[in-house]
Amino acid sequence: MPILLVLFVTAACLPVPWPEPPLGLGAGGAAGLTAAAVAASLTAATTLRTWAVRRLRRDPNSRARVGRVYGRLRRLLSLVNLGLVGYAVVGLGWGWAVQNTLTVEHDGWEVLAPFAELAVPLPYFVLLAAGWVVYYDAEKALLAGGRGFPTRLGYVLGHVRFLGFLLALPLALYAGIQALGRFAPEVAGADAFRLASLAVLPVLAMTMPLLAKPLLGLKRLPDGPTRERLEALARRLRFTYTDLLLWPTHGTMANALIAGLLPRARYVVFTDRILDDFPPDEVDAIFGHEVGHQRHGHLWLYAAFFLLSVVDLTALAVWAQPKLAGWVGRAAAAEPWWVMVPTAGLAAYLFLVFGFLSRRCERQADVFGCRSVSCDDPGCEGHVPDTDFPAGGAGLCPTGIRTFVRALERVDLLQGSDDPAPDRPAARLLRGAVGWLRAWQHGPVKRRVGFLLTLADDPRRERRFQRRTVAVRAALMAALVAVLVVLGEAVGWRVLLSAL
């Protein structure tokens, strides 16, 4: 979801002439219609919050069932909000209102003010911030246990910090480049500047981990048994890193992640709920999963994939634009609606191609998570305190597999995915489709668990899986390079550079 969210917000900031408001309402009318749409969505959020709180007050034992319904409807409203804001920008004239209101004079022309394009997705940010305020009471009521829940302000600020970490720097750079193109086109058009703009992607990938600590409020994992055990596990797995960090979420998130391409700026982050609610062996398995991403080179693979994809898709757009104009007519191709076609294509590309790649990599990391807590006995029936674990995660045993499976299922449970399957086939099909949409980057947990359990019965499947995954990765990267060469020759490398 974060990747698609960045794409959605960036698409809203595109320098295109958005359609005028309906019925000639003007900027004020567009703002009024957009405000009404935002108010309608917040009314639905308030209704959902009120229902959840009242049900829990009447029947505190219904927390699990209320949580499932609440989580499902809240996720649905989140998707509705994306469509609602998209319609406000294109259909209600909000994008046009921004472009025709937030202007300044430059060289005798009215141009969009610096960073004014960030106001186009503003209704979405309003929905997010107001939604956090509204949902606070339901989230607090649903959280079980004695863990202290943050204040409403702390809860909202925590989400703001996470959103800022995801969007602030990429959007600021994107809007800054556009502003430079309006006010200093000679600089923005220089080859050196275009190459520097392209280099922003790998630079961002290397610097974002350094910004995560202050932006997300991450803290060094305190000294103690947990840190000592994880440090020993890192040494056994031959994993180099900068630090182990704790993400204080007051129990609102159960997650772990690895960030950083380079060892000197590489962190492994655990949310507090992972460390509080999971037994030590499952925490170790989760740590091994994150180490698996580094051991298999996934972070570098993703960086190369996105860099090549950006260049390839730009070259494809340059090559296809004149052909599209000839097919649909130049007047039609100049309409703002056509700008959304490549944007939708990019979303589909990420969902299908990157989703496929990411799911394969997640399974690789899952296997390494199993190996990190496995001995070298393929017939192992259980570990004892003096069990010998091979260095480098070289073992794979049924106990290690079951340990990671339990951790994976526990994460799924805490994230509200334990809803029983409905009886009706159509409902099961719909639930499965929604599950795939939610898990497009990682794959449904049930499928991941099913695959891992087959390895306990036939370890040879793991070796076949690894060979196929390596072949798929190599073929995908070779295809991206081949497409770049073909399109670069077709459109001209100079033309391609000017389009980047």
Residue pairs with C-beta under 8 A, 6 or more apart in sequence:
2 166
3 350
3 354
3 441
4 347
4 350
4 351
5 166
5 167
6 166
6 167
6 170
7 343
7 346
7 347
7 350
8 82
8 86
8 121
8 124
8 347
9 121
9 124
9 167
9 171
10 170
10 171
10 174
11 340
11 343
12 85
12 86
12 89
12 95
12 120
12 121
12 124
13 117
13 118
13 120
13 121
13 171
13 174
13 175
13 178
14 339
14 343
15 112
15 117
15 178
15 181
16 336
16 339
17 96
17 99
17 336
18 89
18 90
18 93
18 94
18 95
18 96
18 98
18 99
18 120
18 336
19 90
19 91
19 93
19 95
19 96
19 336
19 337
20 93
20 96
21 27
21 29
21 30
21 33
21 92
21 93
21 96
21 97
22 91
22 92
22 93
23 29
25 32
25 33
25 93
26 97
27 93
27 96
27 97
27 100
27 101
29 93
30 92
30 93
30 94
30 96
30 97
31 94
31 97
33 88
33 92
33 93
33 94
34 88
34 92
34 94
34 123
37 84
37 87
37 88
37 92
37 123
38 84
38 88
38 123
38 126
38 127
38 130
41 77
41 80
41 81
41 84
41 127
42 127
42 130
42 131
42 134
44 77
45 74
45 77
45 130
45 131
45 134
45 135
46 134
48 70
48 73
48 74
48 77
48 138
49 134
49 135
49 137
49 138
51 70
52 66
52 69
52 70
52 138
52 141
52 142
53 137
53 138
53 141
55 62
55 66
56 62
56 63
56 66
56 141
56 142
57 141
63 142
63 144
64 418
66 142
67 142
67 416
68 416
68 418
68 419
70 138
70 142
71 416
72 419
74 135
75 438
77 131
81 124
81 127
81 128
81 131
82 124
84 123
84 127
85 121
85 123
85 124
85 127
88 94
88 123
89 95
89 120
89 121
89 123
90 336
90 337
90 340
94 120
94 123
95 120
98 116
98 117
98 119
98 120
98 122
99 112
99 116
102 112
102 113
102 116
102 119
103 110
103 111
103 112
103 113
103 116
104 110
104 111
104 112
104 113
105 111
106 182
106 183
111 182
111 183
112 182
114 175
114 176
114 179
114 182
114 183
115 172
115 175
115 176
115 179
117 175
117 178
118 171
118 175
125 163
128 159
128 163
129 156
129 160
132 155
132 156
132 159
132 160
133 152
133 156
136 152
136 155
136 156
139 149
139 155
139 252
140 149
140 155
143 149
143 251
143 252
145 251
147 250
147 251
147 272
147 273
147 276
148 250
149 155
149 250
149 251
149 252
150 158
150 250
154 250
155 250
155 252
158 217
158 249
158 250
158 252
161 215
161 216
161 217
162 216
164 215
165 208
165 211
165 212
165 215
165 216
168 215
169 204
169 208
169 211
170 204
173 200
173 204
177 188
177 197
180 187
180 188
180 193
181 188
181 189
187 193
189 498
191 497
191 498
194 497
194 498
194 500
195 497
195 500
197 500
198 307
198 310
198 311
198 500
201 303
201 306
201 307
201 310
202 303
202 307
205 261
205 299
205 303
206 260
206 261
206 262
206 265
207 265
208 259
209 259
209 260
209 265
209 266
209 267
210 265
212 218
212 259
212 267
212 269
213 245
213 267
216 247
217 247
217 248
218 245
218 246
218 247
218 267
218 269
219 245
219 246
219 248
220 243
220 244
220 245
220 246
221 227
221 230
221 243
221 244
221 245
221 246
221 270
222 246
226 275
226 280
226 283
227 244
229 280
229 284
230 244
230 268
230 283
230 284
230 287
231 244
233 284
233 287
233 288
233 372
234 240
234 241
234 287
234 291
236 389
236 391
236 392
236 393
237 288
237 291
237 295
237 372
237 391
237 392
237 393
238 391
238 392
239 291
239 294
239 295
240 263
240 266
241 260
241 263
241 266
241 267
241 268
242 260
242 263
242 264
242 265
242 266
242 267
243 267
244 267
244 268
244 270
245 267
245 268
245 269
245 270
246 269
246 270
246 271
246 272
246 275
247 253
247 255
247 269
247 270
247 271
247 272
248 272
249 271
249 272
249 273
250 272
251 272
251 273
251 276
252 273
253 271
253 273
254 271
254 273
254 274
254 277
254 410
254 411
254 414
254 415
255 271
255 274
255 411
256 268
256 269
256 270
256 271
256 274
256 286
256 287
256 289
256 290
257 268
257 269
257 290
258 266
258 267
258 268
258 269
258 290
258 291
258 293
258 294
258 299
259 266
259 267
259 269
260 266
260 267
260 299
261 299
261 300
261 303
266 294
268 287
268 290
268 291
270 283
270 286
270 287
273 414
274 283
274 286
274 411
275 283
277 410
277 414
278 286
278 407
278 410
281 373
281 383
281 403
282 403
282 404
282 406
282 407
282 410
283 407
284 372
284 373
284 403
285 369
285 370
285 372
285 373
285 400
285 403
285 404
285 407
286 369
286 404
286 407
286 411
287 372
288 368
288 369
288 370
288 371
288 372
288 373
288 393
288 404
289 365
289 366
289 368
289 369
289 372
289 404
290 365
291 368
291 372
291 393
292 364
292 365
292 366
292 367
292 368
292 369
292 371
292 372
292 393
293 299
293 361
293 365
295 368
295 393
296 361
296 364
296 365
296 368
298 361
298 364
298 365
301 357
301 361
301 473
301 477
302 358
304 477
305 354
305 357
305 476
305 477
305 480
308 477
308 480
308 481
308 484
309 349
309 353
309 354
309 480
310 500
311 484
311 496
311 500
312 480
312 483
312 484
312 487
313 342
313 346
313 349
314 496
314 499
314 500
315 483
315 484
315 487
315 488
315 490
315 491
315 496
315 499
316 483
316 487
317 342
317 499
318 487
318 491
318 495
318 496
318 499
319 487
319 490
319 491
321 333
324 333
324 338
325 333
328 338
332 338
351 440
353 476
354 441
355 440
355 441
357 472
357 473
357 476
358 441
358 442
359 440
359 441
359 442
359 443
360 469
360 472
360 473
361 469
362 441
362 442
362 443
362 448
363 443
363 448
363 451
363 465
363 469
364 466
364 469
366 404
366 408
366 448
366 451
366 452
367 396
367 452
367 455
367 462
367 465
367 466
368 393
369 404
369 407
370 396
370 400
370 401
370 403
370 404
370 452
370 455
371 393
371 394
371 395
371 396
371 400
372 393
372 400
373 389
373 399
373 400
373 403
373 404
374 380
374 389
374 393
374 395
374 396
374 397
374 399
374 400
374 401
375 383
375 387
375 388
375 389
375 390
375 395
375 397
375 399
375 400
376 388
376 390
376 394
376 395
376 397
377 395
377 397
378 396
378 397
378 398
378 459
379 397
379 398
380 397
380 398
380 399
380 400
381 398
381 399
382 399
383 399
389 395
396 455
396 459
396 462
398 456
401 452
401 453
401 455
401 456
402 456
404 452
405 449
405 452
405 453
408 445
408 448
408 449
408 452
409 445
409 449
411 445
412 418
412 445
417 435
417 438
417 445
419 431
421 428
421 431
422 428
422 431
435 444
436 444
439 445
442 448
451 465
454 461
455 461
455 462
487 496
488 496
